[in-house]
């Protein structure tokens, strides 16, 4: 069950389809979580305090994020539909096109998101987290499902 | 991103006032950045910038917070001290960064 605080921040979250799946932690963020990493905070910050793949530009652009995920086997794909043999992630960007968030698709078609230093949640739709904070999902990437 | 609070900077006159001011800024900063992933946005929050602006007098308070939980204190530590004790292959690993900074502070003689 998603708490009232999160529902205020993300009004499109629905109690019937969203669930908190981990406690709060700042050990990792959504960008790392989408990559399957739970012990690093990924971000191309200019001070160089966070992890960022060396092969990707250290800039906060969707193109740089695409290149970051390409280092772990993801490629740009057309849509967010569930394909059993593929793992998909979605990149969110604000109205200026700057990356804000990433979510990864679960095997049942729902999406899993780490909310900053807050909890991991599952949500039925990418649109569930759309709004003022994260903007909207603007890019989908996929790779062969890892066994 | 949610609208951030406009904060009027206040002079700090005593240790008690400094602690209260720090606590107020840190609490609001955490609340308003809790769901953000952008370390840049988190560090550019006006309350965090005010904490950095406090300079070295804020270090014991930051180190106390860091000992309790890491969150995003690394930018402030780096900006205030000018030091960078975290190795390249440790960047982003919060547990490790926290221990490295606390050890560095002990070696420098900081008390908190």
gemmi code that builds the backbone of each chain (N, CA, C; Angstrom):
import gemmi

chains = {
    "A": [
        ("UNK", (0.851, -1.203, 0.000), (0.000, 0.000, 0.000), (0.880, 1.244, 0.000)),
        ("UNK", (0.594, 2.119, -0.886), (1.364, 3.354, -0.981), (0.835, 4.375, 0.026)),
        ("UNK", (1.760, 5.000, 0.772), (1.360, 5.943, 1.800), (0.811, 7.234, 1.220)),
        ("UNK", (0.153, 7.990, 2.104), (-0.481, 9.228, 1.648), (0.540, 10.247, 1.170)),
        ("UNK", (1.757, 10.215, 1.778), (2.796, 11.148, 1.355), (3.155, 10.963, -0.101)),
        ("UNK", (3.321, 9.717, -0.509), (3.663, 9.454, -1.910), (2.501, 9.808, -2.834)),
        ("UNK", (1.292, 9.591, -2.345), (0.140, 9.913, -3.199), (-0.015, 11.415, -3.398)),
        ("UNK", (0.464, 12.175, -2.440), (0.444, 13.630, -2.627), (1.464, 14.024, -3.691)),
        ("UNK", (2.639, 13.405, -3.616), (3.686, 13.725, -4.588), (3.350, 13.193, -5.977)),
        ("UNK", (2.708, 12.018, -5.999), (2.382, 11.367, -7.279), (0.882, 11.047, -7.295)),
        ("UNK", (0.074, 12.013, -7.630), (-1.383, 11.841, -7.519), (-1.956, 10.716, -8.379)),
        ("UNK", (-1.238, 10.304, -9.398), (-1.771, 9.269, -10.278), (-1.532, 7.857, -9.749)),
        ("UNK", (-0.786, 7.741, -8.640), (-0.593, 6.420, -8.047), (-1.923, 5.924, -7.486)),
        ("UNK", (-2.216, 4.673, -7.742), (-3.463, 4.101, -7.239), (-3.155, 3.038, -6.199)),
        ("UNK", (-3.854, 3.079, -5.069), (-3.642, 2.076, -4.018), (-3.872, 0.657, -4.517)),
        ("UNK", (-4.788, 0.486, -5.427), (-5.155, -0.862, -5.855), (-4.081, -1.507, -6.732)),
        ("UNK", (-3.207, -0.715, -7.295), (-2.234, -1.310, -8.212), (-0.791, -0.980, -7.848)),
        ("UNK", (-0.581, -0.235, -6.773), (0.777, 0.164, -6.439), (1.140, -0.346, -5.055)),
        ("UNK", (2.393, -0.714, -4.864), (2.812, -1.256, -3.578), (4.234, -0.840, -3.279)),
        ("UNK", (4.514, -0.602, -2.013), (5.879, -0.335, -1.583), (6.593, -1.673, -1.458)),
        ("UNK", (7.753, -1.806, -2.104), (8.424, -3.106, -2.150), (9.776, -3.112, -1.452)),
        ("UNK", (10.189, -1.988, -0.883), (11.429, -1.979, -0.098), (11.385, -0.799, 0.859)),
        ("UNK", (12.179, -0.867, 1.927), (12.259, 0.299, 2.818), (13.052, 1.428, 2.173)),
        ("UNK", (12.997, 2.609, 2.793), (13.777, 3.740, 2.312), (15.266, 3.458, 2.438)),
        ("UNK", (16.018, 3.860, 1.444), (17.474, 3.771, 1.522), (18.087, 4.730, 0.519)),
        ("UNK", (19.220, 5.295, 0.884), (19.925, 6.144, -0.080), (21.143, 5.425, -0.646)),
        ("UNK", (21.169, 4.110, -0.504), (22.281, 3.331, -1.060), (22.259, 3.319, -2.582)),
        ("UNK", (21.084, 3.471, -3.158), (20.961, 3.449, -4.621), (19.773, 4.309, -5.023)),
        ("UNK", (19.751, 4.697, -6.280), (18.627, 5.495, -6.774), (17.942, 4.771, -7.927)),
        ("UNK", (16.990, 5.447, -8.532), (16.204, 4.803, -9.580), (17.038, 4.430, -10.793)),
        ("UNK", (18.040, 5.236, -11.083), (18.857, 4.978, -12.272), (19.657, 3.690, -12.077)),
        ("UNK", (20.208, 3.519, -10.873), (20.906, 2.275, -10.558), (19.927, 1.106, -10.476)),
        ("UNK", (18.782, 1.331, -9.841), (17.777, 0.281, -9.669), (17.320, -0.262, -11.025)),
        ("UNK", (17.110, 0.630, -11.974), (16.705, 0.190, -13.308), (17.793, -0.659, -13.953)),
        ("UNK", (19.039, -0.402, -13.569), (20.165, -1.183, -14.107), (20.405, -2.461, -13.301)),
        ("UNK", (19.605, -2.662, -12.255), (19.761, -3.856, -11.423), (20.816, -3.717, -10.343)),
        ("UNK", (21.192, -2.499, -10.018), (22.241, -2.228, -9.039), (21.619, -1.704, -7.748)),
        ("UNK", (22.058, -2.232, -6.618), (21.472, -1.797, -5.348), (22.529, -1.331, -4.337)),
        ("UNK", (23.722, -1.033, -4.800), (24.726, -0.514, -3.857), (25.454, 0.717, -4.413)),
        ("UNK", (24.851, 1.365, -5.397), (25.465, 2.576, -5.961), (24.374, 3.585, -6.318)),
        ("UNK", (24.745, 4.849, -6.212), (23.875, 5.943, -6.681), (24.432, 6.375, -8.028)),
        ("UNK", (23.613, 6.234, -9.085), (24.060, 6.589, -10.440), (23.562, 7.991, -10.796)),
        ("UNK", (24.464, 8.852, -11.148), (24.057, 10.153, -11.694), (25.300, 10.845, -12.270)),
        ("UNK", (25.158, 11.529, -13.396), (26.322, 12.212, -13.998), (26.542, 13.602, -13.402)),
        ("UNK", (26.709, 13.657, -12.094), (26.856, 14.965, -11.427), (28.197, 15.602, -11.792)),
        ("UNK", (28.223, 16.913, -11.903), (29.459, 17.585, -12.345), (30.611, 17.488, -11.351)),
        ("UNK", (30.306, 17.271, -10.061), (31.391, 17.129, -9.082), (32.018, 15.737, -9.109)),
        ("UNK", (31.360, 14.825, -9.802), (31.910, 13.474, -9.899), (31.814, 12.673, -8.622)),
        ("UNK", (30.791, 12.948, -7.817), (30.627, 12.225, -6.555), (29.852, 10.918, -6.706)),
        ("UNK", (29.121, 10.782, -7.808), (28.300, 9.586, -7.999), (28.902, 8.679, -9.069)),
        ("UNK", (28.432, 7.438, -9.074), (28.885, 6.523, -10.116), (28.239, 6.898, -11.448)),
        ("UNK", (29.017, 6.836, -12.499), (28.476, 6.988, -13.848), (29.373, 6.183, -14.775)),
        ("UNK", (28.808, 5.385, -15.676), (29.659, 4.574, -16.555), (30.656, 5.443, -17.332)),
        ("UNK", (31.895, 5.023, -17.358), (32.944, 5.817, -17.996), (32.690, 6.020, -19.490)),
        ("UNK", (31.993, 5.047, -20.111), (31.778, 5.124, -21.559), (30.675, 6.102, -21.939)),
        ("UNK", (29.950, 6.613, -20.959), (28.847, 7.538, -21.253), (29.248, 8.960, -20.889)),
        ("UNK", (28.765, 9.941, -21.655), (29.067, 11.339, -21.309), (28.526, 11.678, -19.923)),
        ("UNK", (29.304, 12.449, -19.175), (28.869, 12.823, -17.831), (28.035, 14.103, -17.912)),
        ("UNK", (26.910, 13.980, -18.576), (25.979, 15.104, -18.718), (24.558, 14.595, -18.487)),
        ("UNK", (23.717, 15.447, -17.947), (22.343, 15.048, -17.637), (21.446, 15.262, -18.846)),
        ("UNK", (21.634, 14.406, -19.840), (20.790, 14.427, -21.030), (20.263, 13.021, -21.287)),
        ("UNK", (19.152, 12.939, -21.978), (18.602, 11.617, -22.302), (19.610, 10.825, -23.133)),
        ("UNK", (20.304, 11.484, -24.038), (21.284, 10.783, -24.869), (22.393, 10.162, -24.008)),
        ("UNK", (22.841, 10.898, -22.993), (23.872, 10.358, -22.104), (23.335, 9.180, -21.300)),
        ("UNK", (22.073, 9.255, -20.908), (21.480, 8.151, -20.150), (21.312, 6.925, -21.046)),
        ("UNK", (20.927, 7.154, -22.294), (20.830, 6.035, -23.242), (22.193, 5.346, -23.364)),
        ("UNK", (23.227, 6.152, -23.489), (24.578, 5.570, -23.618), (24.989, 4.845, -22.339)),
        ("UNK", (24.571, 5.366, -21.193), (24.893, 4.689, -19.929), (24.255, 3.303, -19.890)),
        ("UNK", (22.993, 3.205, -20.281), (22.319, 1.902, -20.258), (22.798, 0.991, -21.394)),
        ("UNK", (23.291, 1.586, -22.457), (23.860, 0.751, -23.528), (25.083, -0.020, -23.014)),
        ("UNK", (25.765, 0.529, -22.013), (26.955, -0.163, -21.481), (26.587, -1.466, -20.781)),
        ("UNK", (25.309, -1.634, -20.444), (24.882, -2.889, -19.812), (23.882, -3.635, -20.692)),
        ("UNK", (23.961, -3.381, -21.994), (23.240, -4.216, -22.950), (21.896, -3.733, -23.422)),
        ("UNK", (21.428, -2.591, -22.942), (20.133, -2.081, -23.396), (20.273, -1.345, -24.724)),
        ("UNK", (19.223, -1.447, -25.528), (19.143, -0.678, -26.769), (17.778, 0.015, -26.802)),
        ("UNK", (17.732, 1.094, -27.526), (16.466, 1.823, -27.662), (15.440, 0.923, -28.348)),
        ("UNK", (14.216, 0.929, -27.834), (13.171, 0.149, -28.490), (11.910, 0.996, -28.632)),
        ("UNK", (10.957, 0.455, -29.360), (9.828, 1.280, -29.806), (8.787, 1.530, -28.735)),
        ("UNK", (8.485, 0.506, -27.933), (7.353, 0.703, -27.018), (7.545, -0.080, -25.728)),
        ("UNK", (6.635, 0.171, -24.789), (6.745, -0.385, -23.439), (5.909, -1.649, -23.253)),
        ("UNK", (5.447, -2.229, -24.343), (4.624, -3.434, -24.209), (5.437, -4.580, -23.620)),
        ("UNK", (4.751, -5.480, -22.919), (5.432, -6.617, -22.294), (5.835, -7.637, -23.345)),
        ("UNK", (7.127, -7.971, -23.368), (7.639, -9.021, -24.254), (8.401, -9.992, -23.361)),
        ("UNK", (7.959, -11.240, -23.277), (8.500, -12.188, -22.294), (10.012, -12.380, -22.373)),
        ("UNK", (10.584, -12.237, -23.545), (12.015, -12.487, -23.686), (12.864, -11.227, -23.517)),
        ("UNK", (12.226, -10.117, -23.125), (12.973, -8.858, -23.012), (12.760, -8.189, -21.648)),
        ("UNK", (13.818, -7.552, -21.168), (13.710, -6.669, -20.014), (13.646, -5.248, -20.555)),
        ("UNK", (12.713, -4.490, -20.038), (12.582, -3.117, -20.533), (12.735, -2.114, -19.388)),
        ("UNK", (13.260, -0.966, -19.745), (13.329, 0.150, -18.812), (12.734, 1.381, -19.491)),
        ("UNK", (12.291, 2.317, -18.686), (11.729, 3.572, -19.206), (12.476, 4.734, -18.575)),
        ("UNK", (12.838, 5.689, -19.394), (13.493, 6.907, -18.909), (12.474, 8.034, -18.896)),
        ("UNK", (12.396, 8.718, -17.782), (11.508, 9.874, -17.651), (12.330, 11.156, -17.829)),
        ("UNK", (11.663, 12.163, -18.363), (12.305, 13.472, -18.507), (11.292, 14.568, -18.199)),
        ("UNK", (11.815, 15.691, -17.740), (10.932, 16.817, -17.433), (10.591, 17.593, -18.707)),
        ("UNK", (9.890, 18.695, -18.551), (9.429, 19.438, -19.731), (10.588, 20.023, -20.541)),
        ("UNK", (11.743, 20.150, -19.895), (12.923, 20.649, -20.618), (13.700, 19.524, -21.292)),
        ("UNK", (13.232, 18.290, -21.100), (13.925, 17.155, -21.695), (15.059, 16.619, -20.841)),
        ("UNK", (15.188, 17.102, -19.624), (16.255, 16.620, -18.737), (15.802, 15.363, -18.011)),
        ("UNK", (16.680, 14.350, -17.924), (16.309, 13.097, -17.249), (15.979, 13.335, -15.772)),
        ("UNK", (14.973, 12.612, -15.299), (14.560, 12.750, -13.899), (14.463, 11.419, -13.174)),
        ("UNK", (14.165, 10.342, -13.947), (13.787, 9.099, -13.292), (13.907, 7.943, -14.282)),
        ("UNK", (14.042, 6.734, -13.740), (13.992, 5.535, -14.580), (13.199, 4.460, -13.847)),
        ("UNK", (12.478, 3.664, -14.608), (11.707, 2.549, -14.052), (12.040, 1.304, -14.847)),
        ("UNK", (11.912, 0.135, -14.211), (12.123, -1.100, -14.991), (10.881, -1.967, -14.933)),
        ("UNK", (10.645, -2.640, -16.024), (9.452, -3.467, -16.141), (9.645, -4.785, -15.404)),
        ("UNK", (8.607, -5.202, -14.701), (8.618, -6.487, -14.007), (8.085, -7.580, -14.940)),
        ("UNK", (8.373, -8.827, -14.645), (7.919, -9.907, -15.542), (6.408, -9.953, -15.753)),
        ("UNK", (5.638, -9.405, -14.822), (4.180, -9.417, -14.992), (3.666, -8.187, -15.734)),
        ("UNK", (4.591, -7.331, -16.184), (4.178, -6.162, -16.949), (4.064, -4.887, -16.132)),
        ("UNK", (4.035, -5.033, -14.799), (4.055, -3.819, -13.967), (5.446, -3.200, -14.027)),
        ("UNK", (5.576, -2.048, -13.387), (6.852, -1.350, -13.379), (7.352, -1.178, -11.958)),
        ("UNK", (8.658, -1.187, -11.790), (9.270, -1.014, -10.482), (10.108, 0.260, -10.501)),
        ("UNK", (9.922, 1.090, -9.477), (10.639, 2.360, -9.411), (11.212, 2.572, -8.018)),
        ("UNK", (12.446, 3.031, -7.975), (13.034, 3.517, -6.721), (12.826, 5.033, -6.737)),
        ("UNK", (12.248, 5.544, -5.684), (11.903, 6.968, -5.642), (12.982, 7.750, -4.899)),
        ("UNK", (14.003, 8.169, -5.612), (15.089, 8.910, -4.973), (15.686, 8.104, -3.829)),
        ("UNK", (15.804, 8.745, -2.645), (16.296, 8.038, -1.457), (15.145, 7.411, -0.684)),
        ("UNK", (13.972, 7.437, -1.281), (12.803, 6.874, -0.624), (12.632, 5.400, -1.035)),
        ("UNK", (11.398, 4.917, -1.024), (11.160, 3.489, -1.218), (11.221, 3.058, -2.685)),
        ("UNK", (11.267, 1.728, -2.887), (10.955, 1.127, -4.191), (9.450, 0.888, -4.185)),
        ("UNK", (8.826, 1.135, -5.321), (7.405, 0.809, -5.431), (7.166, 0.090, -6.748)),
        ("UNK", (6.068, -0.644, -6.803), (5.619, -1.181, -8.090), (4.383, -0.394, -8.502)),
        ("UNK", (4.259, -0.177, -9.804), (3.116, 0.584, -10.303), (2.696, 0.015, -11.642)),
        ("UNK", (1.399, 0.036, -11.895), (0.863, -0.639, -13.076), (1.255, 0.038, -14.376)),
        ("UNK", (1.275, 1.350, -14.350), (1.505, 2.095, -15.587), (2.693, 3.035, -15.436)),
        ("UNK", (3.355, 3.327, -16.518), (4.392, 4.369, -16.480), (3.776, 5.718, -16.126)),
        ("UNK", (2.548, 5.896, -16.550), (1.849, 7.157, -16.309), (1.602, 7.395, -14.817)),
        ("UNK", (1.671, 6.312, -14.026), (1.393, 6.452, -12.593), (2.323, 7.453, -11.917)),
        ("UNK", (3.545, 7.612, -12.423), (4.507, 8.522, -11.806), (4.673, 9.815, -12.599)),
        ("UNK", (3.887, 9.954, -13.637), (4.003, 11.176, -14.456), (3.457, 12.375, -13.696)),
        ("UNK", (4.058, 13.520, -13.936), (3.588, 14.728, -13.258), (4.687, 15.755, -13.127)),
        ("UNK", (4.496, 16.652, -12.166), (5.432, 17.775, -12.015), (6.839, 17.332, -11.635)),
        ("UNK", (6.962, 16.258, -10.873), (8.279, 15.888, -10.340), (9.117, 15.147, -11.387)),
        ("UNK", (8.544, 14.119, -11.989), (9.316, 13.301, -12.929), (9.020, 13.627, -14.394)),
        ("UNK", (8.057, 14.439, -14.652), (7.702, 14.677, -16.053), (6.998, 13.450, -16.599)),
        ("UNK", (7.479, 12.907, -17.703), (6.826, 11.735, -18.286), (7.868, 10.792, -18.881)),
        ("UNK", (7.441, 9.547, -19.104), (8.329, 8.553, -19.714), (8.529, 8.926, -21.176)),
        ("UNK", (9.776, 9.105, -21.566), (10.035, 9.602, -22.922), (10.866, 8.634, -23.767)),
        ("UNK", (11.477, 7.647, -23.117), (12.344, 6.735, -23.877), (12.258, 5.335, -23.279)),
        ("UNK", (12.065, 4.350, -24.136), (12.053, 2.958, -23.700), (13.289, 2.261, -24.242)),
        ("UNK", (13.877, 1.415, -23.400), (15.036, 0.625, -23.837), (14.793, -0.830, -23.438)),
        ("UNK", (15.439, -1.743, -24.133), (15.236, -3.164, -23.864), (16.529, -3.941, -24.054)),
        ("UNK", (16.608, -5.084, -23.396), (17.713, -6.025, -23.622), (17.148, -7.432, -23.443)),
        ("UNK", (17.839, -8.436, -23.939), (17.359, -9.796, -23.743), (17.223, -10.092, -22.253)),
        ("UNK", (16.162, -10.801, -21.879), (15.939, -11.094, -20.465), (17.113, -11.901, -19.910)),
        ("UNK", (17.615, -11.447, -18.761), (18.719, -12.127, -18.094), (18.165, -13.305, -17.305)),
        ("UNK", (18.846, -14.424, -17.345), (18.357, -15.607, -16.611), (19.005, -15.693, -15.251)),
    ],
    "B": [
        ("UNK", (9.608, 18.967, -10.778), (10.134, 19.157, -9.442), (9.181, 20.061, -8.663)),
        ("UNK", (8.951, 19.730, -7.358), (8.042, 20.579, -6.602), (8.642, 21.953, -6.401)),
        ("UNK", (7.759, 22.930, -6.201), (8.257, 24.271, -5.957), (9.044, 24.306, -4.655)),
        ("UNK", (10.214, 24.874, -4.708), (11.050, 24.887, -3.518), (10.824, 26.166, -2.717)),
        ("UNK", (11.073, 26.054, -1.433), (10.818, 27.173, -0.545), (11.811, 28.295, -0.792)),
        ("UNK", (11.308, 29.500, -0.784), (12.196, 30.651, -0.843), (12.649, 30.945, 0.586)),
        ("UNK", (13.936, 30.909, 0.807), (14.453, 31.062, 2.166), (15.262, 32.334, 2.255)),
        ("UNK", (14.923, 33.139, 3.248), (15.691, 34.357, 3.461), (16.869, 34.023, 4.361)),
        ("UNK", (18.045, 34.374, 3.922), (19.224, 34.051, 4.702), (19.251, 34.870, 5.981)),
        ("UNK", (19.583, 34.180, 7.081), (19.636, 34.859, 8.368), (21.044, 34.772, 8.925)),
        ("UNK", (21.497, 35.791, 9.628), (22.820, 35.718, 10.235), (22.825, 34.716, 11.381)),
        ("UNK", (23.966, 34.063, 11.562), (24.092, 33.084, 12.634), (24.936, 33.699, 13.740)),
        ("UNK", (24.371, 33.790, 14.949), (25.036, 34.517, 16.018), (25.608, 33.635, 17.106)),
        ("UNK", (25.095, 32.454, 17.306), (25.575, 31.609, 18.390), (25.524, 30.159, 17.955)),
        ("UNK", (26.213, 29.304, 18.751), (26.235, 27.887, 18.400), (24.836, 27.295, 18.413)),
        ("UNK", (24.026, 27.719, 19.376), (22.669, 27.206, 19.461), (21.865, 27.621, 18.229)),
        ("UNK", (22.016, 28.876, 17.844), (21.316, 29.359, 16.665), (21.809, 28.640, 15.420)),
        ("UNK", (23.110, 28.423, 15.362), (23.683, 27.708, 14.226), (23.081, 26.311, 14.111)),
        ("UNK", (23.016, 25.607, 15.235), (22.472, 24.251, 15.217), (21.001, 24.257, 14.817)),
        ("UNK", (20.272, 25.196, 15.362), (18.846, 25.267, 15.028), (18.652, 25.576, 13.547)),
        ("UNK", (19.433, 26.500, 13.070), (19.334, 26.881, 11.662), (19.698, 25.698, 10.763)),
        ("UNK", (20.770, 25.016, 11.109), (21.204, 23.850, 10.347), (20.099, 22.789, 10.330)),
        ("UNK", (19.561, 22.523, 11.492), (18.526, 21.487, 11.604), (17.314, 21.833, 10.744)),
        ("UNK", (16.937, 23.090, 10.794), (15.782, 23.547, 10.014), (16.049, 23.400, 8.511)),
        ("UNK", (17.212, 23.842, 8.085), (17.562, 23.760, 6.668), (17.662, 22.305, 6.208)),
        ("UNK", (18.340, 21.487, 7.021), (18.550, 20.087, 6.637), (17.234, 19.329, 6.558)),
        ("UNK", (16.344, 19.616, 7.498), (15.063, 18.904, 7.516), (14.234, 19.247, 6.278)),
        ("UNK", (14.153, 20.524, 5.983), (13.356, 20.927, 4.823), (13.987, 20.440, 3.528)),
        ("UNK", (15.303, 20.493, 3.460), (16.030, 20.002, 2.281), (15.725, 18.519, 2.041)),
        ("UNK", (15.792, 17.725, 3.119), (15.494, 16.297, 2.971), (14.069, 16.080, 2.481)),
        ("UNK", (13.156, 16.775, 3.104), (11.735, 16.600, 2.739), (11.494, 16.927, 1.272)),
        ("UNK", (12.120, 17.984, 0.811), (11.816, 18.466, -0.542), (12.634, 17.756, -1.626)),
        ("UNK", (13.586, 16.933, -1.221), (14.400, 16.236, -2.223), (14.299, 14.718, -2.110)),
        ("UNK", (13.429, 14.229, -1.230), (13.441, 12.804, -0.897), (13.185, 11.880, -2.083)),
        ("UNK", (12.431, 12.323, -3.077), (12.146, 11.420, -4.202), (12.948, 11.770, -5.451)),
        ("UNK", (13.896, 12.668, -5.322), (14.719, 13.039, -6.480), (15.913, 12.110, -6.615)),
        ("UNK", (16.275, 11.829, -7.858), (17.475, 11.045, -8.127), (18.633, 11.903, -8.588)),
        ("UNK", (18.321, 13.082, -9.051), (19.371, 13.965, -9.556), (20.173, 14.548, -8.404)),
        ("UNK", (21.394, 14.088, -8.261), (22.258, 14.628, -7.210), (22.489, 16.116, -7.426)),
        ("UNK", (22.484, 16.518, -8.665), (22.688, 17.938, -8.970), (21.522, 18.765, -8.437)),
        ("UNK", (20.300, 18.315, -8.711), (19.123, 19.031, -8.212), (19.094, 19.032, -6.689)),
        ("UNK", (19.483, 17.920, -6.099), (19.482, 17.812, -4.637), (20.498, 18.784, -4.038)),
        ("UNK", (21.670, 18.852, -4.645), (22.725, 19.724, -4.109), (22.469, 21.199, -4.412)),
        ("UNK", (21.700, 21.473, -5.443), (21.431, 22.869, -5.782), (20.213, 23.426, -5.043)),
        ("UNK", (19.580, 22.596, -4.236), (18.457, 23.070, -3.433), (18.918, 24.254, -2.581)),
        ("UNK", (18.106, 25.308, -2.495), (18.551, 26.512, -1.768), (18.927, 26.274, -0.316)),
        ("UNK", (18.255, 25.360, 0.357), (18.616, 25.090, 1.758), (19.998, 24.441, 1.858)),
        ("UNK", (20.271, 23.558, 0.935), (21.584, 22.895, 0.928), (22.680, 23.904, 0.604)),
        ("UNK", (22.371, 24.785, -0.321), (23.350, 25.818, -0.659), (23.619, 26.730, 0.540)),
        ("UNK", (22.594, 26.976, 1.339), (22.810, 27.783, 2.544), (23.683, 27.056, 3.553)),
        ("UNK", (23.507, 25.739, 3.634), (24.361, 24.955, 4.545), (25.813, 25.033, 4.073)),
        ("UNK", (26.031, 24.885, 2.782), (27.393, 25.020, 2.252), (27.926, 26.422, 2.569)),
        ("UNK", (27.052, 27.411, 2.444), (27.447, 28.784, 2.713), (27.831, 29.049, 4.156)),
        ("UNK", (27.410, 28.188, 5.062), (27.820, 28.339, 6.467), (29.323, 28.127, 6.633)),
        ("UNK", (29.889, 27.348, 5.721), (31.329, 27.139, 5.757), (31.776, 26.156, 6.825)),
        ("UNK", (33.031, 26.237, 7.271), (33.607, 25.243, 8.185), (32.851, 25.070, 9.501)),
        ("UNK", (32.133, 26.099, 9.965), (31.408, 25.923, 11.229), (30.313, 24.862, 11.110)),
        ("UNK", (29.901, 24.562, 9.887), (28.852, 23.557, 9.695), (29.404, 22.135, 9.675)),
        ("UNK", (30.712, 22.003, 9.572), (31.292, 20.659, 9.406), (30.928, 19.691, 10.535)),
        ("UNK", (31.054, 20.092, 11.813), (30.678, 19.132, 12.868), (29.218, 18.692, 12.760)),
        ("UNK", (28.369, 19.598, 12.353), (26.950, 19.259, 12.221), (26.734, 18.320, 11.037)),
        ("UNK", (27.426, 18.568, 9.960), (27.323, 17.679, 8.797), (27.878, 16.295, 9.129)),
        ("UNK", (29.003, 16.269, 9.822), (29.615, 14.982, 10.169), (28.712, 14.189, 11.118)),
        ("UNK", (28.041, 14.906, 12.001), (27.095, 14.237, 12.902), (25.959, 13.610, 12.092)),
        ("UNK", (25.451, 14.357, 11.124), (24.396, 13.825, 10.256), (24.915, 12.658, 9.421)),
        ("UNK", (26.122, 12.817, 8.924), (26.708, 11.762, 8.089), (26.883, 10.471, 8.875)),
        ("UNK", (27.232, 10.600, 10.142), (27.402, 9.406, 10.969), (26.062, 8.694, 11.175)),
        ("UNK", (24.999, 9.492, 11.190), (23.655, 8.939, 11.388), (23.123, 8.306, 10.105)),
        ("UNK", (23.298, 8.989, 8.990), (22.871, 8.479, 7.681), (23.620, 9.259, 6.606)),
        ("UNK", (23.936, 8.614, 5.518), (24.797, 9.276, 4.539), (24.061, 10.380, 3.772)),
        ("UNK", (22.917, 10.086, 3.240), (22.176, 10.975, 2.355), (23.151, 11.726, 1.439)),
        ("UNK", (22.931, 12.987, 1.148), (23.766, 13.662, 0.135), (24.691, 14.691, 0.751)),
        ("UNK", (25.452, 14.304, 1.745), (26.340, 15.258, 2.402), (27.688, 15.387, 1.711)),
        ("UNK", (27.941, 14.563, 0.724), (29.292, 14.511, 0.135), (29.642, 15.777, -0.659)),
        ("UNK", (28.654, 16.332, -1.348), (28.902, 17.590, -2.077), (29.326, 18.672, -1.101)),
        ("UNK", (28.569, 18.798, -0.006), (28.856, 19.852, 0.972), (30.238, 19.651, 1.582)),
        ("UNK", (30.552, 18.415, 1.920), (31.872, 18.146, 2.518), (32.988, 18.526, 1.546)),
        ("UNK", (32.794, 18.145, 0.299), (33.825, 18.440, -0.703), (33.949, 19.947, -0.923)),
        ("UNK", (32.819, 20.640, -0.999), (32.848, 22.090, -1.255), (33.447, 22.859, -0.084)),
        ("UNK", (33.112, 22.461, 1.135), (33.578, 23.218, 2.296), (35.048, 22.932, 2.603)),
        ("UNK", (35.430, 21.666, 2.511), (36.805, 21.312, 2.903), (37.797, 21.416, 1.757)),
        ("UNK", (37.319, 21.290, 0.528), (38.233, 21.248, -0.609), (38.929, 19.908, -0.748)),
        ("UNK", (38.581, 18.981, 0.118), (39.204, 17.647, 0.093), (38.382, 16.684, -0.763)),
        ("UNK", (39.011, 15.611, -1.172), (38.332, 14.594, -1.967), (38.932, 13.230, -1.628)),
        ("UNK", (38.623, 12.735, -0.429), (39.272, 11.496, 0.023), (38.711, 10.215, -0.592)),
        ("UNK", (37.633, 10.317, -1.350), (36.990, 9.122, -1.914), (37.652, 8.757, -3.241)),
        ("UNK", (38.113, 7.534, -3.356), (38.770, 7.075, -4.586), (37.767, 6.962, -5.728)),
        ("UNK", (38.268, 7.029, -6.947), (37.394, 7.012, -8.128), (36.493, 5.774, -8.151)),
        ("UNK", (37.027, 4.634, -7.765), (36.216, 3.413, -7.827), (35.268, 3.270, -6.633)),
        ("UNK", (35.271, 4.272, -5.753), (34.336, 4.256, -4.614), (33.173, 5.225, -4.816)),
        ("UNK", (33.229, 6.002, -5.889), (32.205, 7.019, -6.115), (30.828, 6.366, -6.288)),
        ("UNK", (29.847, 6.953, -5.616), (28.480, 6.442, -5.700), (28.161, 5.354, -4.706)),
        ("UNK", (29.188, 4.769, -4.080), (28.959, 3.696, -3.097), (28.822, 4.346, -1.719)),
        ("UNK", (27.602, 4.615, -1.331), (27.325, 5.455, -0.171), (27.934, 4.945, 1.125)),
        ("UNK", (27.813, 3.651, 1.370), (28.349, 3.114, 2.627), (29.853, 3.349, 2.698)),
        ("UNK", (30.528, 3.084, 1.595), (31.981, 3.249, 1.543), (32.352, 4.722, 1.663)),
        ("UNK", (31.666, 5.571, 0.912), (31.967, 7.018, 0.934), (31.807, 7.587, 2.338)),
        ("UNK", (30.758, 7.138, 2.999), (30.488, 7.612, 4.361), (31.649, 7.262, 5.291)),
        ("UNK", (32.098, 6.020, 5.216), (33.198, 5.593, 6.088), (34.497, 6.308, 5.743)),
        ("UNK", (34.726, 6.518, 4.458), (35.955, 7.214, 4.040), (35.961, 8.647, 4.563)),
        ("UNK", (34.834, 9.333, 4.429), (34.762, 10.728, 4.903), (34.884, 10.812, 6.424)),
        ("UNK", (34.227, 9.910, 7.129), (34.317, 9.951, 8.599), (35.747, 9.660, 9.056)),
        ("UNK", (36.395, 8.723, 8.409), (37.790, 8.410, 8.760), (38.692, 9.608, 8.447)),
        ("UNK", (38.460, 10.226, 7.296), (39.243, 11.407, 6.924), (39.066, 12.505, 7.967)),
        ("UNK", (37.826, 12.712, 8.394), (37.548, 13.781, 9.375), (38.228, 13.493, 10.711)),
        ("UNK", (38.218, 12.240, 11.109), (38.909, 11.884, 12.366), (40.397, 12.172, 12.238)),
        ("UNK", (40.958, 11.803, 11.105), (42.404, 12.018, 10.897), (42.753, 13.508, 10.863)),
        ("UNK", (41.806, 14.312, 10.438), (42.044, 15.762, 10.396), (41.799, 16.434, 11.743)),
        ("UNK", (41.313, 15.652, 12.694), (41.097, 16.188, 14.032), (39.735, 16.815, 14.259)),
        ("UNK", (38.802, 16.603, 13.331), (37.453, 17.137, 13.549), (36.763, 16.371, 14.675)),
        ("UNK", (35.991, 17.097, 15.449), (35.185, 16.475, 16.493), (33.735, 16.853, 16.252)),
        ("UNK", (32.852, 15.895, 16.498), (31.431, 16.168, 16.262), (30.555, 15.415, 17.245)),
    ],
}
model = gemmi.Model(1)
for chain_id, residues in chains.items():
    chain = gemmi.Chain(chain_id)
    for i, (resn, *xyz) in enumerate(residues, 1):
        res = gemmi.Residue()
        res.name, res.seqid = resn, gemmi.SeqId(i, " ")
        for name, pos in zip(("N", "CA", "C"), xyz):
            atom = gemmi.Atom()
            atom.name, atom.element = name, gemmi.Element(name[0])
            atom.pos, atom.b_iso = gemmi.Position(*pos), 0.0
            res.add_atom(atom)
        chain.add_residue(res)
    model.add_chain(chain)
structure = gemmi.Structure()
structure.add_model(model)
structure.setup_entities()
